[in-house]
Amino acid sequence: MKLGMVGLPNVGKSTLFNALTNAGAESANYPFCTIEKNVGIVSVPDERLDKLAEMYEPDKFTPATLEFVDIAGLVKGASKGEGLGNKFLADIREVDAIVHVVRCFEDSNIVHVDGSINPVRDIETINLELIFSDIEMVDRRIDRAMKAAKGDKKYLAEVEFLKRLKEHLENGKSARGFDFTDDERELIKSTPLLSAKPVIYAANLSEDDFANNIDTNEHYKEVCRIAEEEHSAVLPICAQTEAEIAEMDDEDKAMFLAELGLEVSGLNRIIKEGYALLGLISFLTAGKPEVRAWTIKKGTKAPQAAGKIHTDFEKGFIRAEVISFDDLMECGTMAAAKEKGLVRLEGKDYVMQDGDIVLFRFNV
């Protein structure tokens, strides 16, 4: 699963990406500093996994991971190829969701590609380029459906739906705000629309704004308003501070966050929000050999979850021995949990829950 980081040039996107991944992507004060996309794998913070590691003292510790892609800054006209736009849009097409970094701080030493700080304009610039690209794709779908409808009238309903979708896009509205029916969602699945991808807005604030009352920042308020209108998430963050925190050891990091009145870093919040945005959950396996988080989609059933460990587990699935993380912590040991009857035997129709600790039984 990939999260693409997008934004206009010089909004702090690569600084934030570097802090997230420690990948060392170049960050500088000029447009198109990022040309080739940068990719980094990050661990998903999970306090449950840490607790299991304390309990089992495993030989191996394996958290869930997410892939972050730092995509070069988009500019107006990207959908027409401006500013290497075609390449950037192709990079966005490959990701599953978007972290849209929006500049909400004033600093005369860091140039803005449009000459002033205006998050509403910046968000609109990015969204419109994605929408323009989608309109072209929908137009091609309409042409194909109209040709098919000449020989088969069932395609007329598809044409009508696509025209409604196109009108929605032409009004400057993202596809993620379109009210798709289940059948329409299935129809459009083969044409992945850029503006339909789920979004987290990362509102990049100054250190002063972030350390004081962020609600006094008018730019941040505007981002919140836009996010609320389109049912997207928004996270206030200071990329510069996060870059500094990322270089600290655990003790200094904890002290620094406490001074800021924060329990976790903004980076951890972005990773966790991204995980949820993609509709992902973790089930856990625990023992002396390894404590591990396994990534699955919400709604995954037990045999398919077992297949994440090994295809033989799914083919020969017999049952799953399941206990919730909270129940295990309350009992203290797996043996005590079994004595209390808290370890359940689940079959093929069991839908996995986030934080399930599982032992799969199989036979091949």
C-alpha positions as CSV (number, residue, x, y, z in Angstrom):
1,M,0.0,0.0,0.0
2,K,1.4,3.4,-1.0
3,L,0.7,6.9,0.3
4,G,1.8,9.6,-2.1
5,M,2.9,13.0,-0.7
6,V,1.9,15.8,-2.9
7,G,1.9,19.6,-2.7
8,L,3.1,22.7,-4.5
9,P,6.9,23.4,-4.6
10,N,8.4,24.7,-1.4
11,V,5.6,23.8,1.0
12,G,7.8,21.5,3.2
13,K,6.8,18.2,1.5
14,S,10.3,16.8,1.1
15,T,11.3,18.0,4.6
16,L,8.4,16.1,6.0
17,F,9.2,13.0,3.8
18,N,12.8,13.0,5.0
19,A,11.6,13.1,8.6
20,L,9.2,10.3,8.0
21,T,11.6,8.0,6.2
22,N,15.1,9.3,7.0
23,A,15.6,8.6,3.3
24,G,17.6,11.8,2.7
25,A,15.5,13.1,-0.2
26,E,16.9,16.4,-1.3
27,S,15.2,19.4,0.2
28,A,16.0,22.9,-1.1
29,N,14.5,26.4,-1.5
30,Y,13.7,26.3,-5.2
31,P,10.9,24.8,-7.3
32,F,11.2,21.3,-8.7
33,C,13.9,20.3,-6.2
34,T,12.2,16.9,-6.3
35,I,12.1,15.6,-9.9
36,E,12.3,11.9,-9.6
37,K,10.0,10.4,-7.0
38,N,11.5,9.3,-3.7
39,V,10.2,6.2,-2.0
40,G,10.6,5.2,1.7
41,I,9.2,2.4,3.8
42,V,8.1,3.3,7.3
43,S,7.0,1.2,10.3
44,V,3.5,1.7,11.6
45,P,3.7,2.6,15.3
46,D,1.7,0.1,17.4
47,E,1.9,0.2,21.2
48,R,0.2,-3.3,21.3
49,L,3.2,-4.8,19.5
50,D,5.6,-3.1,22.0
51,K,3.6,-4.6,24.9
52,L,3.8,-8.1,23.3
53,A,7.5,-7.7,22.8
54,E,7.9,-7.0,26.6
55,M,5.8,-10.1,27.3
56,Y,7.6,-12.6,25.0
57,E,11.1,-11.1,24.6
58,P,11.1,-12.3,21.0
59,D,14.1,-13.1,18.8
60,K,12.5,-11.0,16.0
61,F,10.2,-8.0,16.1
62,T,8.4,-7.1,12.9
63,P,5.9,-4.1,12.8
64,A,3.5,-3.4,9.9
65,T,4.9,-1.0,7.2
66,L,3.6,1.6,4.8
67,E,5.3,2.9,1.6
68,F,5.5,6.7,1.3
69,V,6.2,8.2,-2.1
70,D,7.5,11.8,-2.3
71,I,6.1,13.1,-5.6
72,A,7.5,16.2,-7.1
73,G,5.6,19.5,-6.6
74,L,2.7,20.1,-8.9
75,V,2.0,23.4,-10.5
76,K,-0.8,25.0,-12.4
77,G,-1.0,23.4,-15.9
78,A,0.3,20.0,-14.8
79,S,-2.6,18.2,-16.5
80,K,-1.4,19.8,-19.8
81,G,2.2,18.8,-19.2
82,E,3.4,22.0,-17.5
83,G,6.3,21.7,-15.0
84,L,6.9,18.0,-15.9
85,G,3.2,17.5,-15.0
86,N,2.6,14.3,-17.0
87,K,5.2,12.5,-15.1
88,F,4.0,13.8,-11.7
89,L,0.4,12.8,-12.5
90,A,1.5,9.3,-13.5
91,D,3.3,9.0,-10.1
92,I,0.1,10.0,-8.3
93,R,-1.8,7.4,-10.3
94,E,0.3,4.7,-8.8
95,V,-0.5,5.5,-5.1
96,D,-3.5,4.4,-3.1
97,A,-4.1,7.6,-1.1
98,I,-2.7,11.1,-0.9
99,V,-1.0,13.1,1.9
100,H,-1.5,16.7,0.6
101,V,1.1,19.0,2.3
102,V,-0.3,22.5,2.5
103,R,1.9,25.5,3.5
104,C,0.3,27.5,6.4
105,F,3.3,29.5,7.6
106,E,4.8,32.9,6.5
107,D,8.5,33.1,5.9
108,S,10.0,35.6,3.5
109,N,13.2,33.5,3.2
110,I,11.3,30.6,1.7
111,V,9.9,31.5,-1.7
112,H,6.4,30.4,-2.7
113,V,5.9,29.4,-6.3
114,D,2.8,31.8,-6.5
115,G,4.5,34.6,-4.5
116,S,2.2,34.5,-1.5
117,I,0.8,32.1,1.2
118,N,-2.8,31.1,0.3
119,P,-3.7,27.5,1.2
120,V,-7.2,27.8,-0.4
121,R,-5.6,28.7,-3.7
122,D,-2.9,26.0,-3.3
123,I,-5.4,23.2,-2.5
124,E,-7.5,24.3,-5.5
125,T,-4.5,24.3,-7.8
126,I,-3.7,20.7,-6.9
127,N,-7.3,19.5,-6.9
128,L,-8.1,21.1,-10.3
129,E,-5.1,19.5,-11.9
130,L,-6.3,16.1,-10.7
131,I,-9.8,16.9,-11.8
132,F,-8.7,18.0,-15.3
133,S,-6.8,14.8,-15.7
134,D,-10.0,12.9,-14.6
135,I,-12.2,14.7,-17.1
136,E,-10.0,13.6,-19.9
137,M,-10.3,10.0,-18.7
138,V,-14.0,10.2,-18.3
139,D,-14.4,11.7,-21.8
140,R,-12.6,8.7,-23.2
141,R,-14.9,6.4,-21.3
142,I,-17.9,8.2,-22.6
143,D,-16.7,7.9,-26.2
144,R,-16.2,4.1,-25.8
145,A,-19.6,3.6,-24.0
146,M,-21.5,5.6,-26.7
147,K,-19.9,3.5,-29.4
148,A,-20.8,0.3,-27.5
149,A,-24.4,1.6,-27.0
150,K,-25.0,1.6,-30.7
151,G,-24.9,-2.2,-30.6
152,D,-26.1,-2.8,-27.1
153,K,-28.6,-0.4,-25.4
154,K,-27.4,-1.6,-21.9
155,Y,-24.5,0.8,-22.3
156,L,-26.9,3.8,-22.3
157,A,-27.1,3.7,-18.5
158,E,-23.3,3.8,-18.3
159,V,-23.2,6.9,-20.7
160,E,-25.8,8.7,-18.5
161,F,-23.7,7.9,-15.3
162,L,-20.5,9.1,-16.9
163,K,-22.0,12.3,-18.1
164,R,-23.3,13.0,-14.6
165,L,-19.8,12.4,-13.2
166,K,-18.2,14.6,-15.8
167,E,-20.6,17.5,-14.9
168,H,-19.7,17.0,-11.3
169,L,-16.0,17.3,-12.2
170,E,-16.5,20.3,-14.5
171,N,-18.0,22.1,-11.5
172,G,-14.6,21.9,-9.9
173,K,-15.5,19.1,-7.5
174,S,-13.3,16.1,-6.8
175,A,-14.6,12.6,-7.6
176,R,-14.3,11.6,-3.9
177,G,-17.2,14.0,-3.3
178,F,-19.4,12.3,-5.9
179,D,-22.3,10.1,-4.6
180,F,-21.5,6.8,-6.3
181,T,-23.9,3.9,-6.1
182,D,-22.3,0.5,-5.6
183,D,-22.9,-0.4,-9.3
184,E,-21.4,2.9,-10.4
185,R,-18.4,2.4,-8.2
186,E,-17.9,-1.0,-9.8
187,L,-18.2,0.5,-13.3
188,I,-15.6,3.2,-12.7
189,K,-13.2,0.8,-10.9
190,S,-11.3,0.1,-14.2
191,T,-10.7,3.9,-14.6
192,P,-8.9,4.9,-11.4
193,L,-9.6,8.6,-10.9
194,L,-7.0,10.7,-9.3
195,S,-9.4,13.0,-7.6
196,A,-11.2,10.0,-6.1
197,K,-8.2,9.0,-4.0
198,P,-8.7,9.6,-0.2
199,V,-6.7,12.5,1.2
200,I,-5.1,13.6,4.4
201,Y,-4.3,17.3,4.5
202,A,-1.0,17.9,6.4
203,A,-1.2,21.6,7.4
204,N,2.4,22.7,7.7
205,L,2.7,25.4,10.4
206,S,5.6,27.4,11.7
207,E,7.3,26.4,15.0
208,D,5.8,29.4,16.8
209,D,2.3,28.6,15.6
210,F,2.6,25.0,16.4
211,A,4.0,25.7,19.9
212,N,1.3,28.2,20.7
213,N,-2.4,28.1,19.8
214,I,-2.7,26.7,16.3
215,D,-6.3,27.8,16.1
216,T,-5.2,31.4,15.8
217,N,-3.6,30.5,12.4
218,E,-6.1,31.7,9.8
219,H,-4.5,29.6,7.1
220,Y,-4.9,26.4,9.2
221,K,-8.6,27.3,9.7
222,E,-9.1,27.5,6.0
223,V,-7.6,24.0,5.5
224,C,-9.9,22.6,8.2
225,R,-12.9,24.1,6.5
226,I,-12.0,22.6,3.1
227,A,-11.3,19.2,4.7
228,E,-14.6,19.2,6.5
229,E,-16.5,20.0,3.3
230,E,-15.0,17.1,1.4
231,H,-14.9,14.7,4.4
232,S,-11.1,14.5,4.4
233,A,-8.8,14.4,7.4
234,V,-6.5,17.3,8.4
235,L,-3.5,17.1,10.6
236,P,-1.6,20.2,11.9
237,I,2.1,19.6,11.7
238,C,5.4,21.5,11.7
239,A,7.7,19.8,9.2
240,Q,10.8,21.6,10.6
241,T,10.1,20.5,14.1
242,E,9.3,16.9,13.0
243,A,12.7,16.8,11.1
244,E,14.4,17.8,14.4
245,I,12.4,15.2,16.5
246,A,13.3,12.5,14.0
247,E,17.0,12.9,14.8
248,M,16.6,12.6,18.6
249,D,17.0,9.5,20.7
250,D,13.9,8.1,22.4
251,E,14.5,9.9,25.7
252,D,15.1,13.3,24.2
253,K,12.1,12.8,21.9
254,A,9.8,12.0,24.8
255,M,11.0,15.1,26.7
256,F,10.6,17.4,23.7
257,L,7.1,16.1,22.9
258,A,6.1,16.6,26.6
259,E,7.3,20.2,26.4
260,L,5.0,20.7,23.4
261,G,2.1,19.0,25.2
262,L,2.0,16.1,22.7
263,E,1.8,12.4,23.4
264,V,3.0,11.3,20.0
265,S,4.9,13.0,17.1
266,G,3.1,14.4,14.1
267,L,4.8,11.8,12.0
268,N,3.3,9.0,14.0
269,R,-0.1,10.6,13.6
270,I,0.4,10.8,9.8
271,I,1.4,7.2,9.6
272,K,-1.5,6.0,11.7
273,E,-4.0,8.2,9.9
274,G,-2.6,6.9,6.6
275,Y,-3.0,3.3,7.7
276,A,-6.7,4.0,8.6
277,L,-7.3,6.0,5.4
278,L,-6.3,3.0,3.3
279,G,-8.8,0.9,5.2
280,L,-6.1,-1.2,6.8
281,I,-6.0,-3.0,10.2
282,S,-3.4,-5.3,11.8
283,F,-3.7,-8.7,13.3
284,L,-0.9,-9.9,15.5
285,T,1.1,-13.1,16.0
286,A,3.2,-13.5,19.2
287,G,5.7,-16.0,20.6
288,K,9.4,-16.3,21.4
289,P,10.5,-16.7,17.8
290,E,8.7,-13.5,16.6
291,V,6.2,-10.8,17.5
292,R,4.7,-9.5,14.3
293,A,1.9,-7.2,12.9
294,W,0.3,-8.4,9.7
295,T,-1.5,-5.9,7.5
296,I,-4.9,-6.8,6.1
297,K,-7.9,-4.9,4.7
298,K,-10.9,-4.3,7.0
299,G,-13.4,-7.1,6.4
300,T,-10.9,-9.8,5.7
301,K,-11.9,-13.3,6.8
302,A,-9.7,-15.6,8.8
303,P,-8.6,-17.9,5.9
304,Q,-7.5,-15.0,3.8
305,A,-5.7,-13.5,6.7
306,A,-3.9,-16.8,7.3
307,G,-2.8,-16.6,3.6
308,K,-0.9,-13.4,4.4
309,I,1.5,-15.6,6.5
310,H,1.7,-18.4,4.0
311,T,-0.5,-19.6,1.1
312,D,-0.5,-23.1,2.7
313,F,-2.2,-21.6,5.8
314,E,-5.1,-20.5,3.6
315,K,-5.4,-23.6,1.5
316,G,-5.4,-25.9,4.5
317,F,-7.2,-23.6,7.0
318,I,-8.9,-25.5,9.8
319,R,-9.6,-22.9,12.4
320,A,-8.1,-19.8,14.1
321,E,-7.4,-19.5,17.8
322,V,-8.1,-15.9,18.6
323,I,-7.8,-13.6,21.6
324,S,-8.2,-9.8,21.7
325,F,-5.1,-7.8,22.7
326,D,-7.0,-6.2,25.6
327,D,-8.1,-9.6,27.0
328,L,-4.5,-11.0,26.9
329,M,-3.1,-7.9,28.6
330,E,-5.8,-8.2,31.3
331,C,-4.9,-11.9,31.9
332,G,-1.1,-11.4,31.8
333,T,-0.4,-14.7,30.0
334,M,-1.9,-16.8,27.3
335,A,-2.2,-19.7,29.7
336,A,-4.3,-17.6,32.1
337,A,-6.4,-16.4,29.2
338,K,-7.2,-20.0,28.1
339,E,-8.1,-20.9,31.7
340,K,-10.7,-18.1,31.7
341,G,-12.0,-19.2,28.3
342,L,-11.0,-16.0,26.5
343,V,-9.2,-17.8,23.6
344,R,-11.9,-18.4,21.0
345,L,-12.0,-20.9,18.2
346,E,-13.1,-19.2,15.0
347,G,-14.0,-20.8,11.6
348,K,-13.8,-19.8,7.9
349,D,-16.5,-17.1,8.2
350,Y,-14.8,-15.2,11.0
351,V,-14.1,-11.5,10.1
352,M,-10.8,-10.4,11.5
353,Q,-10.7,-7.5,14.0
354,D,-8.0,-5.0,14.5
355,G,-5.6,-6.2,17.3
356,D,-6.6,-9.9,17.1
357,I,-3.8,-12.1,18.4
358,V,-4.1,-15.3,16.3
359,L,-2.7,-18.8,16.0
360,F,-3.9,-20.5,12.8
361,R,-4.4,-24.2,12.6
362,F,-4.1,-25.8,9.2
363,N,-3.4,-29.0,7.4
364,V,-2.0,-29.6,3.9
